[in-house]
Amino acid sequence: MLIAANATTRFAAAPAASVTDPVVNWFNDNSGALFSGLVNVVIILLVAVVLRAVLGRVITQGVRRMVSSHQRINQATAKAGNLVGRNGSTADNSAERQQQRAQTIGSVLRSVATTIVFGVAFVMILGEFGINLAPILASAGVLGLAIGFGAQSLVKDFLSGVFMMVEDQYGVGDVIDAGDAVGTVEAVTLRITKIRDLNGGLWYVRNGEIMRVCNMNQDWANAVIELPLDYSVDIAHAERVIESTIEDFAANSEFRSKILEKPDLSGVIGIGNGSVTVRIIVKVKPGEQWALGRALRSRLKSSFDAAGVRVAYPVLPGNGVGAVKQG
C-alpha cells in the first residue's frame, strides 16, 4: 500500500514539475533583460514627468513675462500719448483681461507640451518591450495626414485662435465688429468666439472665418457727437453754448474720472439741406463712449432749449417725389 501511494505521488507531481520548469527556466534566462527593461521604463517615465514639470514652469514664466512686457508697453504708450486719466492709466484697466489671456495661452501650451512629452515616452516604452515601431509610426503618419486633409477648417480655426490670443486682438467684455456679428464678446475659445449683439442674439463665429476685427474697447475711445443746427443759427453763439456745456460736463464728478482729455469742439463739418453740422469729440476710457455720448447729448439738448439754439429740421421739396401735400 505504501509503495503504491509513493508511486501515485511521483506520477502526480511529474506533470506539475514539467509545466513549472520551463517558466522558471525562462525567467532565469531572461530575468536580467526583464529587470533592465523595467528599469528603463521607470527611467523614461521619470524623465518624462520631470521634463513636463520643467516645460510647464518655463511656459508659465514665459507667458507671464510676455503679458507683463505687453502691459509695460501699453503704459509707456499711454504716457507718451498723454492718456493718463485722473484715476490712473488706461493700461491698468486691461490688467484682468491680460491675466485671463495669460492663463488661456499657458493652458494651451502646457497641454501641447504634455501631449508631446508623454506621447514620445509611450513610443519609447513600446520599444523597450520589443514592439516594432515602424508600422505604428507609418500608420500614425497616414492617419495624421488624413485628419489634416479632412479637418483643415478645424486646424485653421485653432491656429487663428492661438494667434488671436497671443496678439490680444480682443477679449471677453470687448465690443467688436467682426463683420456680420457686432456686439459684446462673451466667450473666447481656440475654435470659436461668442458675440452677443444689441438685440440679444448670441453669435457663434469660427475664429478661422474672422477676416478683420474692429475692437471698440481697446486702450481708449472717442465719443463723437454731430449736431445738425438750423441754418439760421448764429454759429458763434451756438459754439459758446456748446463750449460752456461740455466744460461743465467734463467738470462733473460723475463723468470726470471717465474722460481722458478735454472735450474738443471740432467746429462746422458740413452745410446742407438747411442745416449746419457741428462735431464734438470726447476722448474717454474704453467702453464709456456710448454712455457718455448719451449723457452729453441730453445736456446739450437742455442747453440749446435754454439758449434758444434751434436744431435743423429736414427740408422737404415742394413738388416732385417726397413733396409735402396740403389738404
C-alpha positions, 0 to 999 in steps of 0.5 A: 500500500505504501509503495503504491501511494509513493508511486501515485505521488511521483506520477502526480507531481511529474506533470506539475514539475514539467509545466513549472520548469520551463517558466522558471527556466525562462525567467532565469534566462531572461530575468536580467533583460526583464529587470533592465527593461523595467528599469528603463521604463521607470527611467523614461517615465521619470524623465518624462514627468520631470521634463513636463514639470520643467516645460510647464514652469518655463511656459508659465514664466514665459507667458507671464513675462510676455503679458507683463512686457505687453502691459509695460508697453501699453503704459509707456504708450499711454504716457507718451500719448498723454492718456493718463486719466485722473484715476490712473492709466488706461493700461491698468484697466486691461490688467484682468483681461491680460491675466485671463489671456495669460492663463488661456495661452499657458493652458494651451501650451502646457497641454501641447507640451504634455501631449508631446512629452508623454506621447514620445515616452509611450513610443519609447516604452513600446520599444523597450518591450520589443514592439516594432515601431515602424508600422505604428509610426507609418500608420500614425503618419497616414492617419495624421495626414488624413485628419489634416486633409479632412479637418483643415477648417478645424486646424485653421480655426485653432491656429487663428485662435492661438494667434488671436490670443497671443496678439490680444486682438480682443477679449471677453467684455470687448465690443467688436465688429467682426463683420456680420456679428457686432456686439459684446464678446462673451466667450473666447475659445481656440475654435470659436468666439461668442458675440452677443449683439444689441438685440440679444442674439448670441453669435457663434463665429469660427475664429478661422472665418474672422477676416478683420476685427474692429475692437471698440474697447481697446486702450481708449475711445472717442465719443463723437457727437454731430449736431445738425443746427438750423441754418439760421443759427448764429454759429458763434453763439451756438459754439459758446453754448456748446463750449460752456456745456461740455466744460461743465460736463467734463467738470462733473464728478460723475463723468470726470474720472471717465474722460481722458482729455478735454472735450474738443469742439471740432467746429462746422463739418458740413452745410446742407439741406438747411442745416449746419453740422457741428462735431464734438469729440470726447476722448474717454476710457474704453467702453464709456463712449456710448454712455457718455455720448448719451449723457452729453447729448441730453445736456446739450439738448437742455442747453440749446432749449435754454439758449434758444439754439434751434436744431435743423429740421429736414427740408422737404421739396415742394413738388416732385417725389417726397413733396409735402401735400396740403389738404 
